[in-house]
Amino acid sequence: MSASAPLIRRAAVEGMGTAALVAVVVGSGIPATGPIIDAGTRLPANSLATPAPSAEESALAR
């Protein structure tokens, strides 16, 4: 987006990007806090849940 784009439009796009990032971070943490009882499996569960939405978000940013 160019610097000449209206401020409202740039702010809206920035807000949507921030909302998407928050959704990815919060959403990836949900599986790790679910029915998994063993604390040792929470980190791998969270690690597996995070990359897919993050990759999708970075692909949409291009």
Steps between C-alpha positions, in 0.01 A plus 500: 500500500641838407555788736239700309216268605249666730573476871166331569575223251851443635367488857230252400749270328736523799210414733402197292859376501524543875168318549621211284824474696314503833264230370795281399678540833189446714366224276825309506501503878152352532595141402785506750266584787232246412461145626873424495592415857873436469688831506776348285266465203370857513807653337501262200124549460544876498798476264299297251199730518688826437684470162203430272300818576821703512599376154154581370517850643841567347375373164204738517730793579674472163 
